[in-house]
Amino acid sequence: MPLNPRLQLLFLFTVLVTGITAFAQQSFSTDPFVEQDDNRTPTWEETIDAFYSLAKACEYAHLMQVGQSDVGRPIHAFVLTLSAIDSLNLSGLQAMRQTSERLGLLINNAIHPGEPCGVDASVNWIRELIAHPGRMHSVLSTMDITVIPMYNIGGALNRNCCTRTNQNGPEMYGFRGNARNLDLNRDFIKMDSRNARSFVELFHSFSPDVLIDTHTSNGADYPYEMTLISTQPDKAGPALGVFIRDKMEPTLFASMLRRGIPTSPYVYLKGETPEDGIVGFLETPRYSTGYAVLFGCIGFTAEAHMLKPFATRVKATKAFIESIVEFMQMHSSDIKTVCAAEADRLRNVQSLPVRWERTAKSSPLSFEGFESKKEISSVTGELRLRYDRTRKWSKEIPFYNYYKSSAESLIPEFWVIPQAWRHVVDRLQCNGVTMRPVESDTTILLRTGKIYGFTSLPNPYEGHHVNKLDSVEWLVSLVQLFAGDWVIPSDQRNLRYLCEVLDPRGHDSFFAWNFFDSAMQQKEYFSGYVFEDTAAELLASDSLLRISFEYAKSSTPGLRENPQSQLDWLYRASPHYERTSNRYPVFMSVSNRK
Ligand SMILES: [Zn+2]
């Protein structure tokens, strides 16, 4: 239907004004990236524009879309490499990396968009690098670099002034939750978000040796501008762990000090203030660095201090990126050696830890803190904590960063997972797990696990009622398999990932994240008045059952007094009871890995 002339005129006027406004904004906007004492950080659109300009400005730089986010906008990756990339997508990236002998550095920004230091730091660092071709060549001769400009796009678009309640700027920033209100730094195993799927595909295409995930801290006040969560050394394993604890961390802390930015391990308090010591954070695989190390990648969560001005935090984050790059340049052969040693170890292990617990052991840590005191709160009238920034202390505090295995997974020759569990199969395949389909229907002997009780969180956590396992008992039994079910050999690069997600005891196993909940339910029951007659017949015809039943009544508290429990006991002992109730649906070969 044509518009009437007055409406047409109004429409033309609106288009004209909108166009002029857009042009004005485009032409006269100033650089949105923090420089000296700015207190602002760019929007998602400004960020992508900036990375696009950087890619245009340098023949070794490429900007590509690598997948979707939950909010419907694409996730980008900015790649710096001396190699050519035939097509600007994940296949092109993977092909380039497969022929590159250089290290891989992956930087992930704005997983928590309210903590955007890394966005500004990355742009400032890359601008500087591109402006100094000699230095850039030197860096890129050692490593290929991928930067995710903004990972949590939905959160970044939910821009506001104030949700980082305790943080000192910037004036506007994004929100922690993504478009589905998920914390993406808990989503790397369960992959509820499209963002996580894009990340996982990028991660395996690029295959980094080192990952930096940029954040801003929460918690105590102290003088450090930058704090660091490294891949927990004990959890990293004997090859990577020793290298991280004895070589990489001390060199990085020294490098930061040289740049005028004293840095501490992340201040995860043991008590109320740092004087009581700090605890090494156990980054299980739900977190970026805990996920990365499953594939032999060393991870660092850079946590700039929340109470320092934004520009200071950006500089500290940039200095940390420079320190990592310098370390990788100076120790590239060491990194290759320890990564190869870790891969070698995994080729030969018969078991792997899947749970960890902290020990009482600590090491002394030279730490600078602010004095603190308790005073009466004007709000509650009770005692409150206050730090005094004018009074610094410096002393050794205990650093509790030693963990030991609390559950060890014996590695089978292969696992079997029925195709029915397609959400799990899909995640395994997305992680590049090698598997082959069963060719025809068959019945074979396998180890099957019986889950003896678990508790689920009463309230949702990241969209799940997370399960905590009580115990699992493994038996050998006949299992019916169908053509198209999946056999997963343990002899593969993804062994550690497989153990941690498939062993139901793993901190972040698929069992813990509710993927197998439908197997944890009895499907058939009985009516007591009918089963009475069946039970009587069973007892009359089976003397062993009669003896067992009498023994159970005399030895099980409360059974003799409870007719319903007696019927239930007989039902479970009868052929009517389903044998697959609470059977863990991932099976293991009878023989272990040699
Ligand atoms: Zn964070």
Residues whose N, C-alpha, C, O or C-beta is under 5 A from the ligand:
A	BS01	ZN	H112 E115 H215 T216
